Amino acid sequence: MLNSKNIRWVKSVKRNGGEDWAYEELNCGTGEAQKLHWRNDIGKIAGSHPKIGDIILLFQTLNHGPYRNIVRLTHLVSPISEEVLIDRENLDFKWYREVKLIAKATPIYSIPKPGILKFGKVGNGGLTFPIDLLANSQIDTSAVQNLIWASFDGFFCPNVSIDIFPDSFRSGFAGEVEGDLRTINHIKEEVRWRNRDIVLEKKKQAFREGNGRILCECCDFDFIEIYGEIGAGSIECHHKIFLYQGERITELDDLALVCSNCHRMLHRKKSDNTYYGVEELRTLIMNFRNSF
């Protein structure tokens, strides 16, 4: 079974010098070997680096239109044989490996580069670079792999055996709360009735919309910015309609992702015996910041 740890290589690809999306024709349904090409001058060596079971991340940009020079993550592929072969019909990119498609963004421009990852040093002429070159002072290789894996969630081929989502994104509410008994009971009830599947969906939605970051909806706290890779996926989930009010079908819009501090404030009663709403608390925070 493949998981995020199998992502060990990253490769820039282009078609017609960036005029068209490369490998757009690949699809999950064929079950046949696909060809991943390398340049004539470096392909025999560069193409030999990935091993069977390794996953290669493909990324690309167009040189025109709305996605001009904007990095998109487009495919995950994995070699199915060790041999570097020659494609005599491809004059400039004759070296290739047989690979299977693991995931493909559909449409192909669906996945923007997560903002925390630096792709400049791996964009050189379609070489095959180790994935750890995308790591930096804020995020290590393991978190890079998790971010990429999470970015492709929803695009994995159904015929590939995979572990769907990194564990760091599966955790819901963390920790215990001391203090006011009514607040404790409320949060305990929230934890007891929480559906972890919808919490995971909410995190995935926020991850995509946040370009690889999940920020607190009240104060914009960024766990990765403060804690580095151990903060990846760390956030708490708050029900905007308190669960103690009765059973209901929870929609994604009924949930808010918030940091621990803001979650505590959302469960603290105001002087009129009501609770702060998410937008109300955000306005309070922003007004307080702007007062300095």
Phi and psi in degrees as GROMACS dihedral restraints (atoms count N, CA, C in turn):
[ dihedral_restraints ]
;  ai    aj    ak    al  type     phi  dphi    fc
    3     4     5     6     1   -86.0    20    10
    4     5     6     7     1   148.2    20    10
    6     7     8     9     1  -146.3    20    10
    7     8     9    10     1  -172.2    20    10
    9    10    11    12     1   -59.9    20    10
   10    11    12    13     1   -28.5    20    10
   12    13    14    15     1   -67.0    20    10
   13    14    15    16     1   -17.9    20    10
   15    16    17    18     1   -75.9    20    10
   16    17    18    19     1   -13.5    20    10
   18    19    20    21     1   -76.0    20    10
   19    20    21    22     1   103.2    20    10
   21    22    23    24     1  -122.1    20    10
   22    23    24    25     1    -6.7    20    10
   24    25    26    27     1  -139.3    20    10
   25    26    27    28     1   154.1    20    10
   27    28    29    30     1  -135.8    20    10
   28    29    30    31     1   139.4    20    10
   30    31    32    33     1  -144.0    20    10
   31    32    33    34     1   131.1    20    10
   33    34    35    36     1   -82.7    20    10
   34    35    36    37     1   135.6    20    10
   36    37    38    39     1  -130.2    20    10
   37    38    39    40     1   153.1    20    10
   39    40    41    42     1  -145.5    20    10
   40    41    42    43     1   158.8    20    10
   42    43    44    45     1  -131.1    20    10
   43    44    45    46     1   132.3    20    10
   45    46    47    48     1    52.8    20    10
   46    47    48    49     1    44.7    20    10
   48    49    50    51     1    66.1    20    10
   49    50    51    52     1    22.7    20    10
   51    52    53    54     1    95.7    20    10
   52    53    54    55     1     8.0    20    10
   54    55    56    57     1   -75.1    20    10
   55    56    57    58     1   -31.1    20    10
   57    58    59    60     1  -132.9    20    10
   58    59    60    61     1   161.4    20    10
   60    61    62    63     1   -72.5    20    10
   61    62    63    64     1   131.4    20    10
   63    64    65    66     1   -82.2    20    10
   64    65    66    67     1   144.5    20    10
   66    67    68    69     1    59.5    20    10
   67    68    69    70     1    28.1    20    10
   69    70    71    72     1   -68.2    20    10
   70    71    72    73     1   -21.6    20    10
   72    73    74    75     1   -77.6    20    10
   73    74    75    76     1   -13.9    20    10
   75    76    77    78     1   -65.2    20    10
   76    77    78    79     1   140.1    20    10
   78    79    80    81     1  -146.2    20    10
   79    80    81    82     1   162.2    20    10
   81    82    83    84     1   -76.1    20    10
   82    83    84    85     1   -22.0    20    10
   84    85    86    87     1   -81.5    20    10
   85    86    87    88     1   -13.8    20    10
   87    88    89    90     1   -73.5    20    10
   88    89    90    91     1   -37.8    20    10
   90    91    92    93     1    71.7    20    10
   91    92    93    94     1     6.1    20    10
   93    94    95    96     1   -99.3    20    10
   94    95    96    97     1   160.5    20    10
   96    97    98    99     1   -65.8    20    10
   97    98    99   100     1   140.0    20    10
   99   100   101   102     1  -109.5    20    10
  100   101   102   103     1   160.5    20    10
  102   103   104   105     1  -105.4    20    10
  103   104   105   106     1   127.0    20    10
  105   106   107   108     1  -112.3    20    10
  106   107   108   109     1   120.5    20    10
  108   109   110   111     1  -100.4    20    10
  109   110   111   112     1   154.2    20    10
  111   112   113   114     1  -129.1    20    10
  112   113   114   115     1   157.6    20    10
  114   115   116   117     1   -60.0    20    10
  115   116   117   118     1   154.2    20    10
  117   118   119   120     1   -59.6    20    10
  118   119   120   121     1   -40.9    20    10
  120   121   122   123     1   -76.9    20    10
  121   122   123   124     1   -29.1    20    10
  123   124   125   126     1  -122.4    20    10
  124   125   126   127     1    -2.8    20    10
  126   127   128   129     1   -66.4    20    10
  127   128   129   130     1   -35.4    20    10
  129   130   131   132     1   -66.3    20    10
  130   131   132   133     1   -36.4    20    10
  132   133   134   135     1   -81.6    20    10
  133   134   135   136     1   -50.2    20    10
  135   136   137   138     1   -62.4    20    10
  136   137   138   139     1   -36.4    20    10
  138   139   140   141     1   -71.6    20    10
  139   140   141   142     1   -17.8    20    10
  141   142   143   144     1   -84.5    20    10
  142   143   144   145     1   -12.3    20    10
  144   145   146   147     1   -65.8    20    10
  145   146   147   148     1   -50.9    20    10
  147   148   149   150     1   -66.5    20    10
  148   149   150   151     1   142.9    20    10
  150   151   152   153     1  -105.8    20    10
  151   152   153   154     1   163.6    20    10
  153   154   155   156     1   -57.9    20    10
  154   155   156   157     1   130.5    20    10
  156   157   158   159     1    96.4    20    10
  157   158   159   160     1   -19.5    20    10
  159   160   161   162     1   -72.1    20    10
  160   161   162   163     1   151.0    20    10
  162   163   164   165     1  -112.2    20    10
  163   164   165   166     1   135.9    20    10
  165   166   167   168     1  -108.3    20    10
  166   167   168   169     1   124.8    20    10
  168   169   170   171     1   -83.9    20    10
  169   170   171   172     1   126.3    20    10
  171   172   173   174     1  -103.2    20    10
  172   173   174   175     1   133.4    20    10
  174   175   176   177     1  -134.0    20    10
  175   176   177   178     1   158.9    20    10
  177   178   179   180     1  -161.0    20    10
  178   179   180   181     1   165.9    20    10
  180   181   182   183     1  -134.8    20    10
  181   182   183   184     1   157.5    20    10
  183   184   185   186     1   -99.6    20    10
  184   185   186   187     1   159.5    20    10
  186   187   188   189     1  -102.1    20    10
  187   188   189   190     1    18.0    20    10
  189   190   191   192     1  -158.1    20    10
  190   191   192   193     1   169.6    20    10
  192   193   194   195     1    74.8    20    10
  193   194   195   196     1  -169.7    20    10
  195   196   197   198     1   -67.0    20    10
  196   197   198   199     1   -18.0    20    10
  198   199   200   201     1  -106.5    20    10
  199   200   201   202     1    20.0    20    10
  201   202   203   204     1   -59.0    20    10
  202   203   204   205     1   123.0    20    10
  204   205   206   207     1    60.5    20    10
  205   206   207   208     1    19.6    20    10
  207   208   209   210     1  -107.5    20    10
  208   209   210   211     1   119.0    20    10
  210   211   212   213     1   -67.5    20    10
  211   212   213   214     1   131.8    20    10
  213   214   215   216     1  -123.4    20    10
  214   215   216   217     1   134.7    20    10
  216   217   218   219     1   -84.3    20    10
  217   218   219   220     1   126.7    20    10
  219   220   221   222     1  -120.7    20    10
  220   221   222   223     1   -34.3    20    10
  222   223   224   225     1  -145.1    20    10
  223   224   225   226     1   153.1    20    10
  225   226   227   228     1  -120.4    20    10
  226   227   228   229     1   125.4    20    10
  228   229   230   231     1  -131.3    20    10
  229   230   231   232     1   160.5    20    10
  231   232   233   234     1  -140.1    20    10
  232   233   234   235     1   130.8    20    10
  234   235   236   237     1   -62.1    20    10
  235   236   237   238     1   143.6    20    10
  237   238   239   240     1  -113.9    20    10
  238   239   240   241     1    -3.0    20    10
  240   241   242   243     1  -148.1    20    10
  241   242   243   244     1   158.0    20    10
  243   244   245   246     1   -83.6    20    10
  244   245   246   247     1   -21.2    20    10
  246   247   248   249     1   -76.6    20    10
  247   248   249   250     1   137.3    20    10
  249   250   251   252     1   -90.6    20    10
  250   251   252   253     1   119.8    20    10
  252   253   254   255     1  -106.0    20    10
  253   254   255   256     1   169.3    20    10
  255   256   257   258     1  -112.1    20    10
  256   257   258   259     1   128.4    20    10
  258   259   260   261     1  -104.1    20    10
  259   260   261   262     1   101.3    20    10
  261   262   263   264     1   -75.8    20    10
  262   263   264   265     1    -6.2    20    10
  264   265   266   267     1   -92.1    20    10
  265   266   267   268     1    -7.6    20    10
  267   268   269   270     1  -111.0    20    10
  268   269   270   271     1   103.0    20    10
  270   271   272   273     1   -69.3    20    10
  271   272   273   274     1   -39.1    20    10
  273   274   275   276     1   -96.7    20    10
  274   275   276   277     1   -21.4    20    10
  276   277   278   279     1  -130.0    20    10
  277   278   279   280     1    70.0    20    10
  279   280   281   282     1   -80.7    20    10
  280   281   282   283     1   -23.4    20    10
  282   283   284   285     1   -85.7    20    10
  283   284   285   286     1   137.9    20    10
  285   286   287   288     1  -150.5    20    10
  286   287   288   289     1   159.1    20    10
  288   289   290   291     1  -117.1    20    10
  289   290   291   292     1   147.3    20    10
  291   292   293   294     1   -80.4    20    10
  292   293   294   295     1   126.8    20    10
  294   295   296   297     1  -133.6    20    10
  295   296   297   298     1   161.5    20    10
  297   298   299   300     1  -111.0    20    10
  298   299   300   301     1   147.9    20    10
  300   301   302   303     1   -80.7    20    10
  301   302   303   304     1   126.0    20    10
  303   304   305   306     1   -95.7    20    10
  304   305   306   307     1   -42.4    20    10
  306   307   308   309     1  -157.3    20    10
  307   308   309   310     1   149.8    20    10
  309   310   311   312     1  -145.6    20    10
  310   311   312   313     1   127.0    20    10
  312   313   314   315     1   -64.5    20    10
  313   314   315   316     1   132.8    20    10
  315   316   317   318     1  -135.9    20    10
  316   317   318   319     1   112.4    20    10
  318   319   320   321     1   -60.4    20    10
  319   320   321   322     1   162.9    20    10
  321   322   323   324     1   -65.0    20    10
  322   323   324   325     1   -21.2    20    10
  324   325   326   327     1   -93.6    20    10
  325   326   327   328     1    15.4    20    10
  327   328   329   330     1   -69.1    20    10
  328   329   330   331     1   -28.0    20    10
  330   331   332   333     1  -109.8    20    10
  331   332   333   334     1   104.6    20    10
  333   334   335   336     1   -72.2    20    10
  334   335   336   337     1   153.8    20    10
  336   337   338   339     1   -60.8    20    10
  337   338   339   340     1   125.7    20    10
  339   340   341   342     1   -55.9    20    10
  340   341   342   343     1   131.1    20    10
  342   343   344   345     1   -58.8    20    10
  343   344   345   346     1   -26.4    20    10
  345   346   347   348     1   -78.0    20    10
  346   347   348   349     1   -15.2    20    10
  348   349   350   351     1   -92.4    20    10
  349   350   351   352     1   141.8    20    10
  351   352   353   354     1  -108.4    20    10
  352   353   354   355     1   112.5    20    10
  354   355   356   357     1  -100.4    20    10
  355   356   357   358     1    -6.4    20    10
  357   358   359   360     1   -57.3    20    10
  358   359   360   361     1   -39.9    20    10
  360   361   362   363     1   -79.5    20    10
  361   362   363   364     1    -5.7    20    10
  363   364   365   366     1  -116.2    20    10
  364   365   366   367     1    16.0    20    10
  366   367   368   369     1   -97.8    20    10
  367   368   369   370     1    21.5    20    10
  369   370   371   372     1   -92.6    20    10
  370   371   372   373     1    96.7    20    10
  372   373   374   375     1    59.8    20    10
  373   374   375   376     1    27.5    20    10
  375   376   377   378     1    75.0    20    10
  376   377   378   379     1    19.1    20    10
  378   379   380   381     1   -66.3    20    10
  379   380   381   382     1   169.9    20    10
  381   382   383   384     1  -106.9    20    10
  382   383   384   385     1   111.1    20    10
  384   385   386   387     1  -105.5    20    10
  385   386   387   388     1   145.9    20    10
  387   388   389   390     1   -61.7    20    10
  388   389   390   391     1   141.8    20    10
  390   391   392   393     1   -63.8    20    10
  391   392   393   394     1   -23.7    20    10
  393   394   395   396     1   -69.6    20    10
  394   395   396   397     1    -9.1    20    10
  396   397   398   399     1   -69.3    20    10
  397   398   399   400     1   -16.3    20    10
  399   400   401   402     1   -83.8    20    10
  400   401   402   403     1   -10.0    20    10
  402   403   404   405     1   -72.9    20    10
  403   404   405   406     1   160.8    20    10
  405   406   407   408     1  -153.8    20    10
  406   407   408   409     1  -167.8    20    10
  408   409   410   411     1   -65.8    20    10
  409   410   411   412     1   -20.8    20    10
  411   412   413   414     1   -94.5    20    10
  412   413   414   415     1   -19.8    20    10
  414   415   416   417     1  -150.1    20    10
  415   416   417   418     1   132.4    20    10
  417   418   419   420     1   -95.2    20    10
  418   419   420   421     1  -177.9    20    10
  420   421   422   423     1   -61.5    20    10
  421   422   423   424     1   -41.6    20    10
  423   424   425   426     1   -60.7    20    10
  424   425   426   427     1   -42.2    20    10
  426   427   428   429     1   -69.5    20    10
  427   428   429   430     1   -34.5    20    10
  429   430   431   432     1   -59.0    20    10
  430   431   432   433     1   -47.6    20    10
  432   433   434   435     1   -60.2    20    10
  433   434   435   436     1   -42.6    20    10
  435   436   437   438     1   -64.8    20    10
  436   437   438   439     1   -40.9    20    10
  438   439   440   441     1   -63.0    20    10
  439   440   441   442     1   -43.7    20    10
  441   442   443   444     1   -66.0    20    10
  442   443   444   445     1   -45.3    20    10
  444   445   446   447     1   -59.3    20    10
  445   446   447   448     1   -45.3    20    10
  447   448   449   450     1   -64.3    20    10
  448   449   450   451     1   -34.4    20    10
  450   451   452   453     1   -62.5    20    10
  451   452   453   454     1   -30.9    20    10
  453   454   455   456     1   -91.4    20    10
  454   455   456   457     1     2.6    20    10
  456   457   458   459     1   -59.3    20    10
  457   458   459   460     1   131.9    20    10
  459   460   461   462     1    96.6    20    10
  460   461   462   463     1   -11.1    20    10
  462   463   464   465     1  -118.4    20    10
  463   464   465   466     1     5.3    20    10
  465   466   467   468     1   -72.0    20    10
  466   467   468   469     1   145.5    20    10
  468   469   470   471     1   -68.2    20    10
  469   470   471   472     1   134.0    20    10
  471   472   473   474     1   -66.8    20    10
  472   473   474   475     1   -19.8    20    10
  474   475   476   477     1   -91.8    20    10
  475   476   477   478     1     8.0    20    10
  477   478   479   480     1  -108.3    20    10
  478   479   480   481     1   132.8    20    10
  480   481   482   483     1   -83.8    20    10
  481   482   483   484     1   113.0    20    10
  483   484   485   486     1  -136.6    20    10
  484   485   486   487     1   158.9    20    10
  486   487   488   489     1   -92.7    20    10
  487   488   489   490     1   112.7    20    10
  489   490   491   492     1   -58.6    20    10
  490   491   492   493     1   -45.8    20    10
  492   493   494   495     1  -144.2    20    10
  493   494   495   496     1   142.3    20    10
  495   496   497   498     1   -59.8    20    10
  496   497   498   499     1   144.3    20    10
  498   499   500   501     1   -59.2    20    10
  499   500   501   502     1   -31.2    20    10
  501   502   503   504     1   -63.5    20    10
  502   503   504   505     1   -21.4    20    10
  504   505   506   507     1   -91.6    20    10
  505   506   507   508     1    -2.8    20    10
  507   508   509   510     1   -90.4    20    10
  508   509   510   511     1   -17.8    20    10
  510   511   512   513     1   -71.0    20    10
  511   512   513   514     1   144.1    20    10
  513   514   515   516     1  -103.5    20    10
  514   515   516   517     1  -126.9    20    10
  516   517   518   519     1   -66.9    20    10
  517   518   519   520     1   134.3    20    10
  519   520   521   522     1  -116.1    20    10
  520   521   522   523     1   139.1    20    10
  522   523   524   525     1    89.7    20    10
  523   524   525   526     1   172.7    20    10
  525   526   527   528     1  -114.9    20    10
  526   527   528   529     1   157.8    20    10
  528   529   530   531     1  -119.3    20    10
  529   530   531   532     1   133.7    20    10
  531   532   533   534     1  -105.8    20    10
  532   533   534   535     1   159.6    20    10
  534   535   536   537     1   120.7    20    10
  535   536   537   538     1  -136.0    20    10
  537   538   539   540     1   -54.8    20    10
  538   539   540   541     1   125.4    20    10
  540   541   542   543     1   -62.2    20    10
  541   542   543   544     1   -37.4    20    10
  543   544   545   546     1   -65.0    20    10
  544   545   546   547     1   -38.9    20    10
  546   547   548   549     1   -67.5    20    10
  547   548   549   550     1   -42.6    20    10
  549   550   551   552     1   -58.2    20    10
  550   551   552   553     1   -49.0    20    10
  552   553   554   555     1   -63.3    20    10
  553   554   555   556     1   -37.7    20    10
  555   556   557   558     1   -62.3    20    10
  556   557   558   559     1   -47.9    20    10
  558   559   560   561     1   -69.2    20    10
  559   560   561   562     1   -37.9    20    10
  561   562   563   564     1   -60.1    20    10
  562   563   564   565     1   -40.4    20    10
  564   565   566   567     1   -65.2    20    10
  565   566   567   568     1   -38.5    20    10
  567   568   569   570     1   -62.4    20    10
  568   569   570   571     1   -42.6    20    10
  570   571   572   573     1   -66.5    20    10
  571   572   573   574     1   -42.3    20    10
  573   574   575   576     1   -63.9    20    10
  574   575   576   577     1   -37.3    20    10
  576   577   578   579     1   -98.0    20    10
  577   578   579   580     1    -1.5    20    10
  579   580   581   582     1   -63.8    20    10
  580   581   582   583     1   134.3    20    10
  582   583   584   585     1   -91.9    20    10
  583   584   585   586     1   109.0    20    10
  585   586   587   588     1   -66.3    20    10
  586   587   588   589     1   -24.8    20    10
  588   589   590   591     1   -64.7    20    10
  589   590   591   592     1   -42.9    20    10
  591   592   593   594     1   -74.1    20    10
  592   593   594   595     1   -29.3    20    10
  594   595   596   597     1   -62.8    20    10
  595   596   597   598     1   -43.3    20    10
  597   598   599   600     1   -61.9    20    10
  598   599   600   601     1   -42.6    20    10
  600   601   602   603     1   -61.9    20    10
  601   602   603   604     1   -40.2    20    10
  603   604   605   606     1   -63.7    20    10
  604   605   606   607     1   -40.3    20    10
  606   607   608   609     1   -65.2    20    10
  607   608   609   610     1   -41.8    20    10
  609   610   611   612     1   -64.1    20    10
  610   611   612   613     1   -40.8    20    10
  612   613   614   615     1   -61.0    20    10
  613   614   615   616     1   -47.1    20    10
  615   616   617   618     1   -64.9    20    10
  616   617   618   619     1   -38.2    20    10
  618   619   620   621     1   -60.5    20    10
  619   620   621   622     1   -45.7    20    10
  621   622   623   624     1   -68.2    20    10
  622   623   624   625     1   -46.9    20    10
  624   625   626   627     1   -67.5    20    10
  625   626   627   628     1   -26.5    20    10
  627   628   629   630     1   -92.0    20    10
  628   629   630   631     1    11.3    20    10
  630   631   632   633     1    55.0    20    10
  631   632   633   634     1    45.7    20    10
  633   634   635   636     1    95.2    20    10
  634   635   636   637     1     0.4    20    10
  636   637   638   639     1  -121.5    20    10
  637   638   639   640     1   149.4    20    10
  639   640   641   642     1  -120.5    20    10
  640   641   642   643     1   109.1    20    10
  642   643   644   645     1  -101.7    20    10
  643   644   645   646     1   151.4    20    10
  645   646   647   648     1   -61.9    20    10
  646   647   648   649     1   131.7    20    10
  648   649   650   651     1   -73.9    20    10
  649   650   651   652     1   -13.3    20    10
  651   652   653   654     1   -95.4    20    10
  652   653   654   655     1   -47.1    20    10
  654   655   656   657     1  -121.0    20    10
  655   656   657   658     1    -0.8    20    10
  657   658   659   660     1    69.6    20    10
  658   659   660   661     1    18.0    20    10
  660   661   662   663     1   -59.3    20    10
  661   662   663   664     1   135.6    20    10
  663   664   665   666     1  -117.0    20    10
  664   665   666   667     1   109.3    20    10
  666   667   668   669     1   -63.3    20    10
  667   668   669   670     1   -37.4    20    10
  669   670   671   672     1   -67.9    20    10
  670   671   672   673     1   -40.2    20    10
  672   673   674   675     1   -60.7    20    10
  673   674   675   676     1   -36.0    20    10
  675   676   677   678     1   -89.9    20    10
  676   677   678   679     1   -41.8    20    10
  678   679   680   681     1  -108.2    20    10
  679   680   681   682     1    -5.8    20    10
  681   682   683   684     1    74.4    20    10
  682   683   684   685     1  -150.9    20    10
  684   685   686   687     1   -63.3    20    10
  685   686   687   688     1   -27.2    20    10
  687   688   689   690     1   -69.7    20    10
  688   689   690   691     1   -14.2    20    10
  690   691   692   693     1   -87.5    20    10
  691   692   693   694     1    -4.1    20    10
  693   694   695   696     1   -61.6    20    10
  694   695   696   697     1   123.1    20    10
  696   697   698   699     1    81.5    20    10
  697   698   699   700     1    -2.6    20    10
  699   700   701   702     1   -81.4    20    10
  700   701   702   703     1   118.7    20    10
  702   703   704   705     1  -170.2    20    10
  703   704   705   706     1   155.4    20    10
  705   706   707   708     1  -106.9    20    10
  706   707   708   709     1   153.6    20    10
  708   709   710   711     1  -110.1    20    10
  709   710   711   712     1   127.0    20    10
  711   712   713   714     1  -116.1    20    10
  712   713   714   715     1   130.8    20    10
  714   715   716   717     1   -82.7    20    10
  715   716   717   718     1   120.3    20    10
  717   718   719   720     1   -65.0    20    10
  718   719   720   721     1   -33.3    20    10
  720   721   722   723     1  -102.1    20    10
  721   722   723   724     1   113.7    20    10
  723   724   725   726     1   -59.8    20    10
  724   725   726   727     1   137.5    20    10
  726   727   728   729     1   -67.9    20    10
  727   728   729   730     1   -25.0    20    10
  729   730   731   732     1   -66.6    20    10
  730   731   732   733     1   -13.3    20    10
  732   733   734   735     1   -77.4    20    10
  733   734   735   736     1    -4.5    20    10
  735   736   737   738     1   129.0    20    10
  736   737   738   739     1   165.0    20    10
  738   739   740   741     1   -70.8    20    10
  739   740   741   742     1   142.4    20    10
  741   742   743   744     1  -159.1    20    10
  742   743   744   745     1   168.2    20    10
  744   745   746   747     1   -87.7    20    10
  745   746   747   748     1   118.4    20    10
  747   748   749   750     1   -90.0    20    10
  748   749   750   751     1   127.9    20    10
  750   751   752   753     1   -99.9    20    10
  751   752   753   754     1   162.9    20    10
  753   754   755   756     1   -58.8    20    10
  754   755   756   757     1   -36.2    20    10
  756   757   758   759     1   -69.4    20    10
  757   758   759   760     1   -12.7    20    10
  759   760   761   762     1   -82.6    20    10
  760   761   762   763     1    -6.5    20    10
  762   763   764   765     1  -110.5    20    10
  763   764   765   766     1   151.2    20    10
  765   766   767   768     1  -132.4    20    10
  766   767   768   769     1   139.7    20    10
  768   769   770   771     1   -98.9    20    10
  769   770   771   772     1   120.3    20    10
  771   772   773   774     1  -137.4    20    10
  772   773   774   775     1   155.7    20    10
  774   775   776   777     1   -73.1    20    10
  775   776   777   778     1   168.8    20    10
  777   778   779   780     1   -61.0    20    10
  778   779   780   781     1   -41.4    20    10
  780   781   782   783     1   -64.5    20    10
  781   782   783   784     1   -47.0    20    10
  783   784   785   786     1   -66.8    20    10
  784   785   786   787     1   -34.5    20    10
  786   787   788   789     1   -60.9    20    10
  787   788   789   790     1   -41.1    20    10
  789   790   791   792     1   -63.5    20    10
  790   791   792   793     1   -40.6    20    10
  792   793   794   795     1   -67.8    20    10
  793   794   795   796     1   -33.1    20    10
  795   796   797   798     1   -67.5    20    10
  796   797   798   799     1   -19.9    20    10
  798   799   800   801     1  -102.6    20    10
  799   800   801   802     1     9.8    20    10
  801   802   803   804     1  -101.0    20    10
  802   803   804   805     1   129.1    20    10
  804   805   806   807     1   -75.4    20    10
  805   806   807   808     1   145.7    20    10
  807   808   809   810     1   -83.0    20    10
  808   809   810   811     1   178.6    20    10
  810   811   812   813     1   -64.5    20    10
  811   812   813   814     1   -24.1    20    10
  813   814   815   816     1   -90.8    20    10
  814   815   816   817     1    12.6    20    10
  816   817   818   819     1    72.6    20    10
  817   818   819   820     1    18.7    20    10
  819   820   821   822     1  -112.4    20    10
  820   821   822   823     1   169.2    20    10
  822   823   824   825     1  -101.9    20    10
  823   824   825   826     1   154.3    20    10
  825   826   827   828     1   -68.5    20    10
  826   827   828   829     1   140.4    20    10
  828   829   830   831     1   -86.3    20    10
  829   830   831   832     1   166.3    20    10
  831   832   833   834     1   -61.3    20    10
  832   833   834   835     1   -49.3    20    10
  834   835   836   837     1   -67.0    20    10
  835   836   837   838     1   -36.4    20    10
  837   838   839   840     1   -64.0    20    10
  838   839   840   841     1   -43.2    20    10
  840   841   842   843     1   -67.5    20    10
  841   842   843   844     1   -38.5    20    10
  843   844   845   846     1   -62.2    20    10
  844   845   846   847     1   -43.9    20    10
  846   847   848   849     1   -61.5    20    10
  847   848   849   850     1   -42.9    20    10
  849   850   851   852     1   -59.2    20    10
  850   851   852   853     1   -45.0    20    10
  852   853   854   855     1   -63.7    20    10
  853   854   855   856     1   -47.8    20    10
  855   856   857   858     1   -65.5    20    10
  856   857   858   859     1   -39.2    20    10
  858   859   860   861     1   -64.8    20    10
  859   860   861   862     1   -39.6    20    10
  861   862   863   864     1   -64.8    20    10
  862   863   864   865     1   -42.3    20    10
  864   865   866   867     1   -63.0    20    10
  865   866   867   868     1   -41.6    20    10
  867   868   869   870     1   -72.1    20    10
  868   869   870   871     1   -12.0    20    10
  870   871   872   873     1   -77.7    20    10
  871   872   873   874     1   -11.4    20    10
